[in-house]
Amino acid sequence: MFARAVLVALSLVVAGHARADEAFIVNQTGDSVTVLDLSSGKAVATIPVSGKPAGIALSRDGATAFVTSPEGRSLAVIDTADRQVAKRIPLEGGPLGVAVHPSGAPVYVADWYGSDILVVDPAAGRITKRIAVGKSPSGLALTPDGKLLISADREADQISVIDVASETQIATIPVGKHPFGVTIDQDGRRAYTANVESDDVSVVDLGMRKTIGTVKVGDRPYAVALAGGKAFVSDQYAAQVSVFDIANLQAAAAIAVGEYPEGVQASPDGRRVYSVNWFSNTVSEIDATTLKVLREMEVGDGPRSFGTFIRKTP
Amino acid sequence: MKVQFLAAAAAVAVIALAGAADAHGPTRQKTTKTIEINAPADKVWAVIGNFQDASWIPVVEKTEGTGGNDKGATRKLTLKGGAVIEEELDTYDAASKTLHYRITSVDVKTLPVNNYSSKLTVKDDGGKSTVTWMGAFYRGYPNNDPPPELSDEAAVKAVDGLYETTLASVKEKVEKGS
């Protein structure tokens, strides 16, 4: 009994002293990345990134952020602890969606002007392969075991399933109209796509290779976050985050946030969800249990953070 | 034979354009213009809050549409000079005096934008009111390296000009009428 009390007390102390998680907010028109301390809610650094950056992927260990610049046609490799761009890798087309393999490499970049996923070796700083998918690939996500890469092929109204080992498309699965963001659950069983033109989310069973449900959400959904058995969907035109229960696919709430929410992601502990509000230049912090907005934090101009942008600090 | 060929070529060009219209430049632009009007919000909303009557926009000659102020309502604006813009209503909230619509069809020669959406709000400010007009859009050229007339700057300039001229006109109209 006594030992347990000591343990609890100790863990409280440790929790109190741990560094806060951070959000890396990609400001497209601002040509920068704002680092938000999620404890204080304040910006602690601004990292210049040219070329109208939009997409982001954080490495699993949180040490590196990969940021795409569609206009600059390049990938910025950011050292998250140093708050600096360590390297710029020249790419081609319109690089937007980005994902990093759980092992740290390679990095996958979707060329939304074309029909290819670029496989990028971040250490060598070059494209090693182009994987053919459907037209205008947008969002990318990997299963947690690193075996499958999923791309939302916007103009093809489908997702592509890519075998990571052979670097080839092995299946396509029809979803709603113009899928943009794609998110995979922690078990690697389901993928959720936000379908911009049909105003819904497709729920895809990756094992069965088929869409098992469609959930209506608000106008112009952009991306999906998962936390506490619920899906949180950023609805750009509706300026809200739609919430539905992932067990029964029933709508649970619509939470008003800033104007044109785009990137959306849950905190590592699943207690908070963050929406990046492109028009308002803010990030809304949502309590994933009460479904209330806790605060709105100021960032740079035209924030998007399309991808994974929350860094669990060591 | 030659006529047929031209017609076929024209059809191909139309298809190519239709495909291009679906895409857009890489960086969405935004602008916000506000104006304070010395009149109650209800009075201002009565002028600008009917989706089926865009006569408060000076450049509009005629509004034709269906669906009233319901979500999904459409309207066709014929501008002075004959150009046409087609729009659709996304949200309408009379209580908060907010409407949100988007352009479904416009020639970039008329307005050099793609994927344009817009939100109009009237807020009461103690007997006065503030009108806020927000626009989000991509430039007219759907790819990298745009010609100057279809650049990001050209798109923002055109929308800014439209908002400023129109809001000034609304202010004048409402304040004179009161």
Chai-1 contact restraints between the chains, C-beta under 6 A:
chainA,res_idxA,chainB,res_idxB,connection_type,confidence,min_distance_angstrom,max_distance_angstrom,comment,restraint_id
A,Q28,B,T27,contact,1.0,0.0,6.0,A-B,restraint_1
A,K52,B,T27,contact,1.0,0.0,6.0,A-B,restraint_2
A,P70,B,P26,contact,1.0,0.0,6.0,A-B,restraint_3
A,E71,B,P26,contact,1.0,0.0,6.0,A-B,restraint_4
A,G94,B,P26,contact,1.0,0.0,6.0,A-B,restraint_5
A,D219,B,D90,contact,1.0,0.0,6.0,A-B,restraint_6
A,Y237,B,D90,contact,1.0,0.0,6.0,A-B,restraint_7
A,F279,B,K30,contact,1.0,0.0,6.0,A-B,restraint_8
